[in-house]
């Protein structure tokens, strides 16, 4: 049965058996794992995962693909959640969750932010993503790729780029090189924010205009006296700060408000 890939769902199906094998080896599924696959598509990862797993959950939005999956795999082993992964409540799947997927590139960044909300119950995550997105996820401070995505994910996860995947490994062929990446939640958090909402707000403000100095970008949060108290140069830019630095700024704001 032929399936025409749908651009609106960002469908680029992995088909190269070499890279399927490398992905499965990196995931290293175990029979009793609590695993969910996002966007199983034509089942390139689904089938080899089910050769090992007792059962697998998947989240798929394309009804045509859901029909194919139901015909191909027994319902007692494959649980299909029909809908948008951006709106899916991953907490409903239980603890020690392992998340895998060849993520649609058109929603990868918001999907990563959505998944980060469930870090407390996640064991690990393995994703196929655009190479540039993986570079941003793992970037160090003062690198061009370092930004909001880097800080917000590195706050919660250890990020390990594993291998690159050429465009020819997919159908249709994307215009970009891909990469496979592993995320493992940090437990305990090395730099916990006292108020994660304020931390997120400061990170967002800091990177809202990359060329602005901290003094200008964070004007609504901090004054020169605050930067002086923390020993942080207000003429630096957000890209120069580590995750720990952003947490220090956020915790200082929380403490200052508590005193006022």
C-alpha angles and dihedrals in degrees: 000000000000121000121197109217112242118225093203089063093045092239116183107153120212109229108157107109092208093060093039087057092048091051093049091047090052092048091046096195119209123206097251098040117135096229135169126190119207114214101359090185111174092355101257091146097022096066098051091042090055090051085070108022123079088216139356135199121212134189113212131166100188110090093200090057091046089057091052092048091051091052094047104042131043114252093228089063103033119051111194120204107195114211149058115323088211089066099034119118101227090183087074089071095066136237132323089033119183112203123198137167153132092249122214104254093217092065102025098113098048089042091055090051090049093050092048088068089068097048093118092068098035123103095189143324130221119191142175107220142158108289092237092055091052089049090054092047093054100034122131124227117282092027119121091239093053113107147118093315091052094051098042094048096040088052089067107020145047103229121208121181106211112183143335124248122206122232091248091069089072138066116242092031110240121220091239140063115250133214136202116229138184125214122192121185115245110239114217101017106247092214109025118194116224089218114021092193091060090044090054091046092052092048091049092048092046093056097035090100109016097203095055119103118241089253091061100033094049098036092123092054109033142028130207090264090058093053090047092052090053096042092238119139108237089208091067120097127238091255089064095060126090124224088258090054092053090049090050090053092048094046090049090054090049092049092047092051089049090057095047 
